[in-house]
Amino acid sequence: MILDDILESRKKDYIDIINKKPIEELIKNIQIEDNPKYKFYDLFKNNDFIYICECKHKSPSKGIIKEDYNYLDIAKEYERCGASAISCLTEPKFFLGADKHLVDIKNNVSIPVLRKDFIFSEYQIYESKLLGADLILLIVRILKFDELKRFLELAHKLGLSCLVETHSEEEIDLAIKAGAKVIGVNNRNLMDFSIDNSLALKLREKYKDIILISESGIKDKNDVSLIKRSGLNGILVGEALMKSDDIEKTLKEFKNAC
């Protein structure tokens, strides 16, 4: 299974990373602000619908998505064109992401930045804080319930917001029980990377009173229009923007969809 391979690879990465920099060293360098500059959750107070735009070089299912991948220029264009937040891949093998990408983007934009990775340990949450992330992705499928709850509490203690990713009613129930404030529905099954574009729409019918974001499989303004009409609170979109010859035009079409 693809997800298992990615997670196994990431766990191997962190054996060396932790040996080079123990968690105690991370913790002593962390400063917790009383009022974090960027509060991802606050976006939902002033916006009916948000746009999380992703910098994404490669995926396990599609290979290289964008050849001329200048993540910093892309991130700046996202902000200029009205993105609500930027998602940055930091997984290096399957997505060709890097921590440096997140640091560079964070230092050059003024909107919240999501660290999108496969977080399985508290170490990565402390690390995300030091890298400058405003929010992190927590994937229900790869975490035990106690871990999910603990990771949410730690992230909030550090001033980080969380996008909690789900793929079923059972996972949404777990996310709610763990204390998730914003829940993403990944239309892509991470076990085989197949996509069901109707999944988030169906789940919104049952879960009407929570903040729910549609992730993956969004190709054009018609998809965005359906998502908006369903009452979902936003989208996380990457591939459609990465493949566009005109990011500004495509994002404008998404924002004008109704």
Secondary structure in CASP SS format (residue, H / E / C, confidence):
PFRMAT SS
TARGET T0000
AUTHOR 0000-0000-0000
METHOD secondary structure of the structure
MODEL  1
M C 1.00
I H 1.00
L H 1.00
D H 1.00
D H 1.00
I H 1.00
L H 1.00
E H 1.00
S H 1.00
R H 1.00
K H 1.00
K H 1.00
D H 1.00
Y H 1.00
I H 1.00
D H 1.00
I H 1.00
I H 1.00
N H 1.00
K H 1.00
K C 1.00
P C 1.00
I H 1.00
E H 1.00
E H 1.00
L H 1.00
I H 1.00
K H 1.00
N C 1.00
I C 1.00
Q C 1.00
I C 1.00
E C 1.00
D C 1.00
N C 1.00
P C 1.00
K C 1.00
Y C 1.00
K C 1.00
F H 1.00
Y H 1.00
D H 1.00
L H 1.00
F H 1.00
K H 1.00
N H 1.00
N C 1.00
D C 1.00
F C 1.00
I E 1.00
Y E 1.00
I E 1.00
C E 1.00
E E 1.00
C E 1.00
K C 1.00
H C 1.00
K E 1.00
S E 1.00
P C 1.00
S C 1.00
K C 1.00
G E 1.00
I E 1.00
I C 1.00
K C 1.00
E C 1.00
D C 1.00
Y C 1.00
N C 1.00
Y H 1.00
L H 1.00
D H 1.00
I H 1.00
A H 1.00
K H 1.00
E H 1.00
Y H 1.00
E H 1.00
R H 1.00
C C 1.00
G C 1.00
A C 1.00
S C 1.00
A E 1.00
I E 1.00
S E 1.00
C E 1.00
L E 1.00
T C 1.00
E C 1.00
P C 1.00
K C 1.00
F C 1.00
F C 1.00
L C 1.00
G C 1.00
A C 1.00
D H 1.00
K H 1.00
H H 1.00
L H 1.00
V H 1.00
D H 1.00
I H 1.00
K H 1.00
N C 1.00
N C 1.00
V C 1.00
S C 1.00
I C 1.00
P C 1.00
V E 1.00
L E 1.00
R E 1.00
K E 1.00
D C 1.00
F C 1.00
I C 1.00
F C 1.00
S C 1.00
E H 1.00
Y H 1.00
Q H 1.00
I H 1.00
Y H 1.00
E H 1.00
S H 1.00
K H 1.00
L H 1.00
L H 1.00
G C 1.00
A C 1.00
D C 1.00
L E 1.00
I E 1.00
L E 1.00
L E 1.00
I E 1.00
V H 1.00
R H 1.00
I H 1.00
L C 1.00
K C 1.00
F H 1.00
D H 1.00
E H 1.00
L H 1.00
K H 1.00
R H 1.00
F H 1.00
L H 1.00
E H 1.00
L H 1.00
A H 1.00
H H 1.00
K H 1.00
L C 1.00
G C 1.00
L C 1.00
S E 1.00
C E 1.00
L E 1.00
V E 1.00
E E 1.00
T E 1.00
H C 1.00
S C 1.00
E H 1.00
E H 1.00
E H 1.00
I H 1.00
D H 1.00
L H 1.00
A H 1.00
I H 1.00
K H 1.00
A H 1.00
G C 1.00
A C 1.00
K C 1.00
V E 1.00
I E 1.00
G E 1.00
V E 1.00
N E 1.00
N C 1.00
R E 1.00
N C 1.00
L C 1.00
M C 1.00
D C 1.00
F C 1.00
S C 1.00
I E 1.00
D C 1.00
N C 1.00
S C 1.00
L H 1.00
A H 1.00
L H 1.00
K H 1.00
L H 1.00
R H 1.00
E H 1.00
K H 1.00
Y C 1.00
K C 1.00
D C 1.00
I C 1.00
I E 1.00
L E 1.00
I E 1.00
S E 1.00
E E 1.00
S C 1.00
G C 1.00
I C 1.00
K C 1.00
D C 1.00
K H 1.00
N H 1.00
D H 1.00
V H 1.00
S H 1.00
L H 1.00
I H 1.00
K H 1.00
R H 1.00
S H 1.00
G C 1.00
L C 1.00
N C 1.00
G E 1.00
I E 1.00
L E 1.00
V E 1.00
G C 1.00
E H 1.00
A H 1.00
L H 1.00
M H 1.00
K C 1.00
S C 1.00
D C 1.00
D C 1.00
I H 1.00
E H 1.00
K H 1.00
T H 1.00
L H 1.00
K H 1.00
E H 1.00
F H 1.00
K H 1.00
N H 1.00
A C 1.00
C C 1.00
END
